[in-house]
Amino acid sequence: MTNSAPEEPELVLIEVGKDDSARRIAVRAREGCVPGLFWLGGFNSDMKGTKALALDAWAAEHHRARVRFDYSGHGESGGAFTDGTIGRWLEESVTVFDRFCSGPQIVIGSSMGGWMALLLAREIARREATAGTLAGLILIAPAPDFTEVLMWNGFSVEVKREIETKGVWLRPSQYGEPYPITRALIEEGRNHLLLGSAIDVGCPVRILQGAQDPDVPWQHAFALAHRLPKDDVVLTMIQDGDHRLSRPQDIARILAAVAEIG
């Protein structure tokens, strides 16, 4: 990885959705060789995080195409965070992939981005042909079905009642200010659950999971691995790793996974 950060790609704003659901999505992309890198961030994060910037720097050093963007209500994108749902953010992910990706892509998804990566792979598999194809998935502390399995099922009766009656609950966070969990997020998320059946992504998968992750337990990564095809799926357990996996040694593992796929 290069010691100096590459020049930030130009910010491009695209419109996703129609009428009242229209929102502007911020994208930073650069052309280069394939397989390109397509970044999918986590819940309440943005495209300027440590991992995203490290991957961008690696791609610049290796002359790879790369694409980063912010979901609506995140970072430099428009829209309100409280309007966000899994389906809404998936629509944005698919739109950005279609508009900016050509040829094989390595999709790297962190936390919620891991769920998005799996949903994106399913969407691509349903189509007869797309300009962008999948070379592989790298899932970092992946959180498929988190709205149901890791949130709703673990909430107290009092928290569930507040979400149902008020439509929102402010969840405390060890990473900063409390953030809203809406009734729409929980209910709409049930339309996109994956862990109840086999997940055929049609490409190699690498999963990196911290054993000390307080947000996505390592057992969740094992449950996901069991739902994926047996061929070319590797789960790496990092014994002292947390949820973010943003330490230098964690970044090195992520970049090694990228290089392994291509």
N, C-alpha and C positions, 0 to 999 in steps of 0.2 A: 504494500500500500504506500502510496506517495506521501511524503512528509508535508507537502504544501497542499492546501485545499484548492481544487480547481475553481475556476470562475463560475459563479452561479448561473445556470441556464436562464434564459429570458423567461419571465412569467407570462403565461398565456392563460386567458380566461375564456372558457367555453360555457355555453348554456346547455343545461340538461333539464329535461322535463318541459311541460307545456302549461300555459295559462297560470293558474294559482300555484302550481307545483314547480314552476321554473326557478332555477337557481344557477348562480355562476360558480363554476368550479375552477380552482387555480391549479394549473399544471406546469411543471418544469420538465422539459424533455430535451434530449440531445441525440442527434443521429450518430450512428457508428456501426461497427460490425455486429453480427449476430453470433450466438444468441444474445439478445438484449436483456436488460434487467428491468423488471416492472415491480415497483414497490407498492405494497399495500400496508398502510399503517394501522395502528391499534385504536381502540375506543378512547376518545378524548385526547388523542395525540396529533402530531402534525408531521409534515414531510421534512422538517428541519431537525429531527431528532438525531442522536448520535449514530444509530445504526443506518439510517437512511443516508446521511452524509458520508459515512464510511463506504457504503456501497457505491455511492455516486463517485467518490474519489477513486475507488478501485476501477470502476468502469471507465473513467477518464484516462487512467493510466494504461488501460488495456484497449483503449479505443473502441469500447463497446457502446452500443445504443443504450440509453436508460431513460426511464420515465418515472416521475414521482408526481403525486397530486395530493390535495387535501379533500377529504369528504366535506360535504356541506355542513356548516356549523363548526368546522375545524379550521385552524390556521388561517390561511389567506383566502379561503373560499367564502362565498356568501351563504345566506340562509342561517336559520337559528338551530342551535344544537338540539333544542327540545323538539324540533320537528323531525329529527332524524329517526330512521328505523333501519333495520337490516335490509329490507327490500329497497328502500330509497338509496342507501349507500351502495348496494349492489348495482342498481341501475347506473349510478355514477361510475363505478369501477368498470363495468362492461363498456360504457360509452367511451371512457378515456382509453381503454385497451383497443377498442375498434378504431379510434381516430388516430392514435399515435404509434401503434405497434404494427410492424410488418415482419414476417418471418418468425423463426422460433424465438421464444422468450422464456427466461427463467423468472418465474413469479415468486417473489419473496414476501411472505405475509407474517406480520408480527401480531400475536394475541388475536384480537378481533380480525386483523388482516389475514390470519390463517383461515378463519371461517370464510372470509371473502374470497380467498384464493381457491378454496374447494368449491364454492358456489360458482365462481368464474369458470373453473375447469369444467364443471357440469354443463354450464351454459354453452361453452365452446363445443363440447362433445355433442350437443344436440343439433348443431348446425352442419350443413353439408360442406361448407367451405368458409374460411375466414382468412383475412390477410395475415393476421397474427396467429401463431400456433404455440403450443406448449412444449418447451424442451425439458421442463422439470419444475417442481414446486419445492421451495424451502420454507418450512413452517417453523417459526420461532415462538415457543410457548403458545402453540395454537389453541384457540378457544372456540371451536365450533359449538353451537347450541348454548353459548354462555348465558344468554338472556333467560333461558329456562333452567338449565342444569346448575349453573354456577351462581345465578342471581335468584330467580323466583323460588326455586325449590329450597334455598337456604334462608330466605327471608322469614322473619318472625311474623306472627299473626298480625301484630300491630303495624309493621311496615307494609304488609300486603293490604291491610285495610286502608292505610293512608294512600297508597297508590290507586286503589280501586275507587276511593271516594273523592280524593283531591286531584287525581290524574298525574301526580308527580311526587317523588320523594327525593330529598337531597341526601345523597350517600356520602358519608365521610371518606376522605381519601388520604393515604399516607404520602401521596405525591404532590399535594397542593390543596386548593379549595375544594369543598364538597361539590359534587356534580349531580345533575338531575337524572333520575331514572323515571321515565314516563310510562304511563299505562300503555300508550301506543307502541313504545319500544318492546315491551314484554309481549303484548298480544300479537303484534305483527311478526315478531320473531318466530312465532310458532309455525309460520308458513314456510320456514326455511331450515327446519331441523334436519340434521344429517345422520346422527349417530344411531338411529333406529334400524339402519340397513347398511348393506355394502356400499362403499363409495368408490366408483370407478373413475379415476382421473385420467387414465391413459398416458401416464408419463412417470418418470422416476420421482420419488418423494424423499426428502430428507427432513427429519424432525429434530429440532434441538430444544431440550427441555431442562430447566433447572429443578433440581430436587428440593431446593429451599424456596420455591415459588409460592408466595402466600395467596396469589390471586388465581392461578390456574394450577391445581395440584398435579403432580406427575402422573397420578392415576388417570387423569383426563387424557393425557397424551397416549398412554397405553390403550385406553378405550378407542381412541381414534386409530391408532396403528392396527388394531384388530379389525377395523372396518375397511381398511385399505387392501388392495390386492397384495398378495404375498411377494410378488416379484419386484425387486428393486425399491424396496422401502426400508430405510435405515432410521432408527430412532437412537439418538445420542443423548444419554443422561449425563448432565453436568452436576456432579454431587454438591458443589458449593454454589451453584448458580441460583440467582433470584429470578424475578419475573422479567426484568428489563433485558438481561443478558447484554449489557452494553459495556462491560469492562474490556480492556484490550485483548485479553485472552478469549473472551466470548466473540468479539469481532473477528478475531483470527479464525475461529472455528466456522463462523458464518461464511467468511470469504473462502475458506477451504472447501466448504460445501458447494459454493458457487463454481469454483474452479473444477471440482470433481465432475459436476454435471456437464460443464462445457464452458 
